[in-house]
């Protein structure tokens, strides 16, 4: 993962995974700014809608040991990835039915990504999506990372691309509809949503690139760099390549030039791509848009 996306993911976690926590709060009674549980008192004025009392109706029992283990996890510095992984995995194993699991799994998804453990990231991320299908940040992380991690040794690459497509589209669908949680500013909420959408559009664009559907990839990659507060040079590189493959040579040159101005390992490659696109624009007819 590029240094740029390490910073983005860390910033998302620092924000308390606020987009996903909006869903967790509504389902579980609310989380405070630091992710701590805020139990809701039962109403004394309203009778229960159903007079039957079942185990499903009962609130989760208070467990001081579980609460202490959760606090120990959240108290660890965000950049101490290995410690958070160790505590998080131990927590999930000991408390497999915990109300805190969505927070644990969301953080572990990021931690495994930050430490380059993509298979574990995918495993934990899918556990989180099974619990919280509307966790848009985990959906976006999976959607972008899975196609970037594909290699010649990947088992079932078509299946992996199908999953990445599903996760990315789901994040794109849900993110604009999310209500703003109370513990984030308007500006911070817009930034978090844009970063999530940038990852999701990037992931979907790369899925199309890997399938050779370059015309479909272009609008997704354009959407990614448009909403991203700090655009990823990888997306400009992919946009340059997709435009070249569809004979949009001037657009290809523009994208490669933007990539070439950004620090990182792609600078030389993008500079060469811009030069090639310029030559093609001078010698071949560009396709209409």
Order of alpha helices (4+ residues) and beta strands (2+ residues): alpha-alpha-alpha-alpha-alpha-alpha-alpha-alpha-alpha-alpha-alpha-alpha-alpha
